[in-house]
Amino acid sequence: MAAQTAQRAPLLSNEEQTSVGILPASHWQQQSTVEDPHDDAASTIESMMPSTASLSSTIFEYRTIHGRTYHGEIGNAESWEPNDERHKDALEIANSHHAYMVVMDGKLYMAPLDKKKVQKVVDIGTGTGIWAIDFADEFPNAEVIGTDITPIQPSWVPANVKFELDDCNGEWTWSDNSFDFVHLRMMFGIIQDWYALFCQAYRTCKPGGYTESFIKCGTFFSDDGSVKDNSAMAQWHRVWNAAGKKMGRTFEVYDHDLQRKGMEAAGFVDIQVKEYYIPVGVWHQDKKLAEKGLWWKIMMESDLEGYLNYPFNAVMGWTPAETAVYAAHLRKELNNPKIHGYFKARSVWGRKPE
């Protein structure tokens, strides 16, 4: 399985980690001044979750890694995000979908869609399916398909929504010119070949239809130098990016402008780009930006150990205890109003020529 492949891969040596600016995992345990409000995290992450292997389909034979469950074997998929109830509950409580909506000023998409003409839509990597459901409510005459590699979507959905299990890294099974709109959100660390992905989107998109991708940059920026080089925030993108290289599924989509480049190479035209500024936390004086920051802080903290478990522990070889201590440092920084960290994000959309 993909997870087993990641665990078998040779871990980065100390010299290799140092060369890309990653502090050793033991560094965070040596910082004894942090009081972690989640000091039971190390033991919690070790607790074993029950397996659903008794179900007949291998799709439901979830893998358990350090007490968290992940998708079953499907295609060549390898996702770093847990699919257990703990993670789903955290997503619902934190309302991660709303965090994205706040960034996009309440919009589900940026492409200039004509509600009278949109008949069929696909949401690639739909996750809990909330985007697909909201889009279906806004476009009641359109058929909306949400795809994912794990069946965590609700069963009660609008009549014009359905969910399918599919690994988007494989050959898409839909016919040419099937969709009026192809939507992808936050697919970093999932895709093996972004150029191939957008070629698939181009093939299945109808002439005159649109494809749109939203992605966040993993780097914590600060304009005033408050994100220090040896801080947990500064280490965040370095560890994630190194894990992405080991997995062969980059987290540096924003950094390398892969959305725009992939769409251009595939043949899309009228490509538009919108940049977003996301302060993390409530430190910003602008009320609207502070609201964005609050929602993103809540989303990150809702299941921080769950987000870190696969890339940090399974891929990079940290222990759950080391990751829990790092998470405690990061939480402290996220709640420090003197640290003005922010993310950058980007929406890119393009049209298939008629």
PyMOL commands that set and color helices and strands:
alter all, ss='L'
color gray80, all
select helices_A, chain A and resi 2-8+14-19+26-30+41-46+58-60+85-94+96-103+130-138+194-204+232-247+258-266+287-302+304-315+320-334
alter helices_A, ss='H'
color red, helices_A
select strands_A, chain A and resi 63-65+68-70+120-124+143-148+161-165+179-185+205-216+269-279+342-351
alter strands_A, ss='S'
color yellow, strands_A
deselect
rebuild
show_as cartoon
